[in-house]
């Protein structure tokens, strides 16, 4: 069995190499993303593993079929950048890593919130300038707030435990109710109710599809004054300009963003020596009421190792048995 792994970062290499040695399976490591040009490197291999934020071009799957490769294993959760029609056309099965570390993302979302509630971004900037005055950066306490959790999958449930530990009141919404949370009476009837009743809204749901946002001028108008938005899920859940305008006007207190609707080509890139052309993102960065990070909520040693190894294990299962517990249903 010969596998090829695309888009591999330096921090992933050691885990892939260790897995290869332990399982006595050849894995070719490629730093380039999987494109119609680089897919040629997969000739002679049995399966492709990959991770990237860019969309997967349909031509990739035509080439895979031509090379006799019929499994693509993703090192991440999201599959919204993969064209299912092209997979089905070429009889290619798809797997992902559904849970590499829910706790990593949940912890990070709360970390960002705590930084915002205590105005740490502005306070640190002041101290850097030798300004040690307290005012006007008086903080707020999480135990006094109602946190609305949108999405109660693995990450959402991990976040709920943390918020409850801080003594916050927690309400939640999900199309599919978790039995344990149902017993606690935590669910509200719809997202509108969640937005209206929450001091903090934290998003842990998939993309709603192109052109559909959850946080926009219309929904913001229904939210509590001085509310906070946290997004460690998908950038396109939020109209960032609308969100910025709401914070700048004083309608909302602030936001914690680890994802951004136009992050591809920006996040995980060094643009320090380039002219910055994204006016909205520039305003967000400069505002003391926004905590912005470049899609790193997942980025821990545990999560990176799981992404590397779980994807490879799923590939082996697919090649040996024709299926795996992480196979994606392409008909959904």
C-alpha angles and dihedrals in degrees: 000000000000123000133185124207119203132199093021116173123211092253091057099049099082093053092050092047092049091049091048092052095044093049097037090231124135114240119182110209117215123182093197120093120251108267137150086267101046095042086080087076088068095068108124095020126112101219143008126226118191148162128193141133094222116093117266108244116234090232089068091067094046087056093046090054090049090052092048094248112140105168130072115185117195122210091213140056105245120085099173092107093058119089104228092193091061091049092052093044090056096037093242121157120217131210132180139184102257096185122019096152120337089178092059092058094039092051092048094052091053091045090056092047093051090050090052096045090054094041091236096159093059094038093052091049089051094049090048085060091047092252104140100173118131100213137113092017101080111156138227128228123238092213088066095055140084112231118203113204113201106201124022102206121123095299095043092050092048089052092049091057091053094047091049089052089058090052097248122148107247128203125175146194131201133147087231114051121219108228095225094049089045090058090053090055091236100139125096121203100250146356092261090061091047091053094047096048102041130093087191124031115195119188122218101155135108125261114287091217134265113323095012119109131176098202111050139126092284097050093040089058088062095049126097117272111258092020124152129225123209122190122181092143119069127344095219091063087081135055093219096197091055090047093049092049091051092052094043091051092050096246091116126032097222147291143248112217125182092161132047133195092237099035098122109107091014109060115072089019130109106234096160093117096044135083109259111229102177104096096184094050090046091055091048091051093050096046116097088212095064126074105198126181130169103254096290102132089108094043107115131119091250094051095045092050092049092048091053099044103034091054091051092047090051090051092052091049091051093049095045101040106014093246145047138197089252097053114130119233102234092195095065 
